Amino acid sequence: MAADRQAVLSWLADLAATIIQDVDDLADVSARISVATDLDAVAFATEGLTLMRVIAESVTIAADFDRISVPAAATGETRNAIAIMVSMGLAIAGCRAEWRSRPMARNARSRVSAAGDDGAAAADTLGGDGADLYSWLTAVTAVACRLISDMAANAAPVIRVSTGISLPSTVLAYQLYGDAKRAGELVDLADSSTPMVMPTLFDALAS
């Protein structure tokens, strides 16, 4: 069990270091992680969820949302514990991240839903002790999916742009939006590795 706890805490520490930008919040989370190993089972589970909440509430961009996932190497009780935290974390983070397009928001909603199912299945392995947790995770996931659906409805649609020739992202941003400063979002959405030479066919926000 000690090894399982250490794996969970190490995972939380890595997430916190990557996602939390506030210095005081990061220091607090790091200090709590350093002493969590000595907590009893119930207190450890509660603290793990609390720490995950703090990390998830620090998410503002899609890249940080994507970082919250169950490690491929995790197995057994360790995987179940992390799956439960991921389901809650993604539900929170999915409602806080800025989804610039409808497809991005819809993809986030699908991921929150899948993680919710995974977390609920992990809670179900606890038997009667996990009944309340199962119900709570299911409710949190449902609320998050509804909120993200509202965000998707208000997000900009995506259009397919065909240029015929490769052009710099700044030129394309000016042609599409009248604002060359939006070149960065064109590059991100098109997943282009070279801003100076954009693909001749790519997705962009409609407005």
N, C-alpha and C positions, 0 to 999 in steps of 0.2 A: 504493500500500500504506500510506503514511503516513496518508492520509486515512481509510482503513479502520481502522487502529489507533486513531486519534483518536476515531472514532465508537464503537468498542467500549469504549474507556476512559471516554469521556463517559457512556455508558450505565451502566457499572459504578459510576462516581462518583455518579450520580443515585440508583441503587439503594442504595448504601452509605449515603448521606446520609439516605435515607428510612427504611431498615430497621434499621441498626445503632444500638443505643441505648448501648452501652458506649463511653465516651469514648476509652479507650485503644485499643480495637479499631478505632474509626473513624479515629483519628489514624494508626494503622499502615497501614490500607488506603489512606487518602488519600495518604500519603507514597509508598507503593509504586506507586500509580497514576501519580503525578507523574513517576516515572522509568522507567516500563515501556516507553515509546515507543522507548527506545534499546536494548532487548534484541534479541538475534537471534531469528529466526523460531521456533525450537524453545523457547527460553526464554520468549518472549512468550506462546506458546500455553499453556505450563505455568503461567506466572504468572496468566494469565487464569482458568484453571480453579481455581487456588488461591484467588484473590480471590473468585470466585463461591462457593466452598465456605464461606469465612468469612462472606459475606453471608447465604447460605442457612442457616447454623447459627445466625444471629441471629433467624431467624423464629420467632415464638411464636403469632401470631394469623393468622386467615384473611385479613385485609386485606393483610398483608405477603406472604403466599403469592401472592395475586392480582396483586401488583405485578410479580412475576417473569414477564416475557413478552417475546416478540420484537417490537420496534417495527415498526409497520406500514410505516414508511418505509424500513426496512433492506432492502437488495437484495444480490445477488451474494455475494461472499466475506464481506462484513460480516454479512449475514444468516446465512450458514452458521456462522460463528464464534459468533455470539450464540445460534443455535439449539442448538448443542452445549452451551454454558454453561447455557442455560435448562433443557435436559433434565436435566443433572446437578443444577442448583440446585433445581428443583422436586422431584426425587427425594429430596433431603435435606430441604428445607423441608416437604414433605408429611408426613414422618415426625416432624416437630418441632412443627408447628402443633397447636393444640387444636381438635379437631373435636367440636363439642357435640352434633351429631346425626348419625344414620346417613346421611341424604341429603347432608349437607355432606361427610362422609368419602368417600362414593361418588363425588361430583362431583370431589373432589380426586384420587381414584384415576384417574378417567377422564382428567383433565387431565395427570397425570403420565405416563400411558400414551401419550397423544397426543404430548406433548412428547418422550417417549423415541423414538417413531417418527420424529419430525421431526429430532431430533438425530442419530439413527442414519443417516437419509437424507443429512444434511449430511456426516457422517463418511465415508459411502460415496463421496462425490464426490472424496475425496482419493486414491482408488485403493488401491494396496498400502500406502501410507503411513498410511492411515486404518484398516487392518484391525483392529489391536489396539484402537484407540479405539472402533470400531464394536462389537466384542465386549464391551468394558468397559461402554459405555453401555447396551447391551442387558441385561447382567447387573444393573447398578445399577437400571435401571428395573424389572426383574422383581422384585428384592428389595423395592424400595420399594412396589410395588403389593401384594405379599403382606403387608407390615407395615401398610399403610393398610387393607387388608381386615380385618385383625385389629382395628384401631382401630374400624372401622365396626361390627364385630360387637359391640363392647363399648359403643358410643355409644348414647345414648338414642334411641328411635324418635320420630317426629314424628306428632302428631295434628292433625286439622282441628277448629278451634274456631269455633262459630257462636253469637253472642250475641244477635242480633236487634236490639240497640241498641248504639250506640257508647259505650264506657266507658273511663275512664282506665287506663293500663297498670298502675298500682299496684294498683288494685282487682282487675283481672284476675289479676295475679300472686298476690295473696292468695287469690283464689278457687281458682286452679288448684294452687298449691303451698303455700299457707299462709305465704307469705313475700313481702311487698311489695317487698323489696330485689331481687327477680329481675325487676323490671319492665323493666330495661334489655335483658335477653336476649330478652324478649318483643318489644320494639320492633325489635331487630336482626333477629330471625328473620322477623318479619312485614313487615320493610322499611317500617315506618310512619314517616312524616315528622312526625307529631304525637303525642307520647306521651300527651297529655291526651285525645285522641280517637282511639282505636284503631279499625281496621276491624271490621265486624261479622262478617267471615269471614276467618280467618287461620290459619297454621300455628304450632304451639307444641310444645315438647318434652313428651313424655308424662310425664316425671317430673323 
